[in-house]
Amino acid sequence: MGVFIVMRRWGNAGSALKHAVYLKGCCCKRSIKTACATMLKRVPVRMDMDIATVNALPFEDFVNLLGNVVEKCPIITAAVWSGRPFLNFTALEAAINEFIDALPESGKEGILRCHPDLAGRDLQSGTLTRESREEQAGAGMDALNSADASRIARLNKEYKERFEFPFIICARVNDKANILRQLSERCQNERALERARGIEEVKKICRLRLQALVLTDAPNKL
């Protein structure tokens, strides 16, 4: 039986989670507090773990290392931990995606709200997570001219006023021009369509972040 957890953003950078996340029964009770705490004490990244190494990680290490594959949602990583052992990278990714898909619509919007604006206040103030900072910089969001910066700020504002969650796009597979074009076009969509589109982008981001941490070609022997 699931547990519905509501967490609100208190308006400071120390708050790791926002809004609603639906925890299915696979998550142990200690996951909630521990996941939030471990998000605030990120350890140096271990690259290229095979799936056997991932499966052997204690709960706290699993959340520390994989807790930001979905932006600022370590509770999702905490929830899938007890689904180990994962057969391979694909099974681990699928467990995360299935958890997201099982969320109520409010929970999915909560995930979207955990993401920062592109070229927004967090980028300017240096408070992005390491992953978001690298992704936005790779797409040129940290080097916009004044005209593009003004345009994206205006579009971000329009988008959030329309949908009540930020515009999400996988920056690592898009350049500045495509991001601006899609932001402008997607402002015209209906809320349900844009929520679904945002979640698909979250999954793309998650996959690329997982690939930076976990080897993709070595199945686990169960």
C-alpha positions in Angstrom: 0.0 0.0 0.0 1.5 3.3 -1.0 2.2 6.3 1.2 1.5 9.8 -0.1 4.1 12.2 1.0 3.7 15.9 0.6 6.8 18.1 0.8 6.8 21.8 0.2 9.6 24.0 -0.9 10.4 26.4 1.9 12.1 28.9 -0.4 15.7 28.1 0.3 18.4 26.2 -1.5 18.6 23.6 1.3 15.2 22.1 0.5 15.8 19.0 -1.6 12.2 18.1 -2.6 9.1 20.0 -3.5 5.4 19.2 -3.7 4.0 15.6 -3.9 5.9 12.3 -4.4 4.0 9.1 -4.2 6.0 6.3 -2.5 5.0 2.8 -3.4 5.5 0.0 -0.9 9.0 -0.8 -2.1 10.5 2.1 -0.1 11.5 1.5 3.5 10.4 4.0 6.1 13.8 5.4 6.8 14.1 6.4 3.1 12.2 9.7 3.5 14.4 11.4 6.0 17.6 9.8 4.9 17.1 10.6 1.2 16.5 14.3 1.9 19.6 14.4 4.2 21.9 12.6 1.8 20.9 15.0 -1.0 22.5 17.8 1.0 25.8 16.0 1.5 26.7 14.8 -2.0 29.8 12.7 -2.2 32.4 12.7 -5.0 31.0 11.0 -8.1 32.1 7.4 -8.8 32.2 6.9 -12.5 31.6 3.7 -14.5 30.2 1.4 -11.9 29.0 -1.9 -13.2 25.6 -3.1 -12.2 27.0 -5.6 -9.7 28.6 -2.7 -7.9 25.4 -0.7 -8.0 23.4 -3.7 -6.6 25.9 -4.1 -3.7 25.7 -0.4 -2.6 24.2 0.2 0.9 21.1 2.3 0.9 22.9 5.6 1.9 25.6 5.1 -0.8 23.0 4.3 -3.4 21.1 7.5 -2.7 24.3 9.6 -2.4 25.6 8.4 -5.8 22.4 8.2 -7.8 20.2 10.6 -5.9 20.2 13.3 -8.5 19.6 11.3 -11.7 16.1 12.8 -11.4 16.8 16.5 -10.5 16.5 17.1 -6.7 14.4 13.9 -6.3 16.5 11.5 -4.2 13.3 10.1 -2.8 12.8 8.3 -6.2 16.2 6.8 -6.0 15.5 5.8 -2.4 12.2 4.1 -3.5 13.8 1.9 -6.1 16.8 0.8 -4.0 14.9 -2.2 -2.5 14.1 -3.4 -6.1 17.7 -4.7 -6.3 19.3 -6.7 -7.8 18.9 -5.1 -11.2 19.7 -7.3 -14.1 21.5 -4.5 -16.0 21.5 -0.8 -16.7 18.2 -1.1 -18.6 16.5 -2.7 -15.7 17.6 0.1 -13.3 16.5 2.8 -15.7 13.1 1.0 -16.1 12.6 0.8 -12.4 13.0 4.6 -12.1 10.8 5.2 -15.1 8.1 2.9 -13.8 8.1 4.6 -10.5 7.6 8.0 -12.2 4.9 6.6 -14.4 3.0 5.3 -11.4 2.9 8.7 -9.7 -0.4 10.7 -9.6 -0.5 13.8 -11.9 0.3 16.0 -8.8 3.4 13.9 -8.2 4.6 14.2 -11.8 4.2 18.0 -11.6 6.1 17.9 -8.4 9.0 16.3 -10.2 8.9 19.0 -12.9 8.9 21.8 -10.3 12.2 20.4 -8.9 13.9 21.5 -12.1 15.5 25.0 -12.5 14.6 27.5 -15.1 17.0 27.4 -18.1 19.3 30.4 -17.9 17.4 31.4 -14.8 18.2 32.7 -11.3 19.9 29.6 -10.1 22.4 29.7 -13.0 23.1 33.3 -12.4 23.6 32.9 -8.7 25.7 29.7 -9.0 23.2 27.5 -7.0 22.5 24.9 -9.7 23.3 21.3 -9.0 26.5 20.1 -10.6 24.6 18.2 -13.2 22.3 21.0 -14.2 25.2 23.5 -14.3 27.1 21.2 -16.8 24.0 20.6 -18.9 23.0 24.2 -19.2 26.6 25.3 -19.9 26.9 22.7 -22.6 23.8 24.2 -24.3 25.2 27.7 -24.1 22.8 28.9 -21.4 25.6 30.5 -19.5 26.7 32.6 -22.5 23.6 34.2 -23.9 23.7 37.6 -25.3 21.4 40.2 -23.8 18.7 39.8 -26.4 18.5 36.0 -26.0 18.7 36.3 -22.2 15.7 38.7 -22.2 13.8 36.5 -24.6 14.3 33.3 -22.6 13.4 35.1 -19.3 10.2 36.3 -20.9 9.3 32.9 -22.3 10.2 31.1 -19.0 7.8 33.5 -17.2 5.0 33.0 -19.7 5.4 29.2 -19.6 5.4 29.0 -15.8 2.3 31.3 -15.6 0.5 29.1 -18.1 1.5 25.6 -16.6 2.6 26.3 -13.0 5.8 24.3 -13.6 9.0 25.1 -15.4 9.9 24.3 -19.0 11.9 21.1 -19.1 14.1 20.0 -22.0 17.1 17.7 -22.2 19.7 20.4 -22.7 22.5 17.9 -23.5 20.9 17.0 -26.8 19.7 20.5 -27.8 21.5 23.7 -28.7 20.5 27.2 -27.8 18.5 27.8 -31.0 16.4 24.6 -30.6 15.8 25.3 -26.9 14.4 28.8 -27.6 12.3 27.5 -30.5 10.8 24.7 -28.4 10.2 26.9 -25.4 8.3 29.3 -27.7 6.3 26.6 -29.4 5.5 24.6 -26.3 4.0 27.6 -24.5 1.0 27.0 -26.8 0.3 23.4 -25.7 -2.4 22.2 -23.3 -1.3 21.5 -19.7 -1.8 17.7 -19.9 0.3 17.5 -23.1 3.0 19.7 -21.6 3.1 17.7 -18.4 3.6 14.5 -20.3 6.2 16.1 -22.6 8.1 17.4 -19.5 8.1 13.9 -17.9 9.5 12.4 -21.2 12.3 15.1 -21.1 13.0 14.2 -17.4 13.5 10.6 -18.4 15.9 11.6 -21.2 17.9 13.6 -18.6 17.8 10.7 -16.2 19.1 8.3 -18.8 22.1 10.5 -19.6 22.9 11.1 -16.0 22.7 7.3 -15.3 25.0 6.6 -18.2 27.6 8.9 -16.6 27.6 6.7 -13.5 26.7 3.1 -14.5 28.1 0.9 -17.3 25.4 0.0 -19.8 26.7 -3.3 -21.3 27.4 -5.8 -18.5 24.4 -7.8 -17.3 24.3 -8.9 -13.7 24.3 -12.7 -12.9 21.3 -13.3 -10.7 
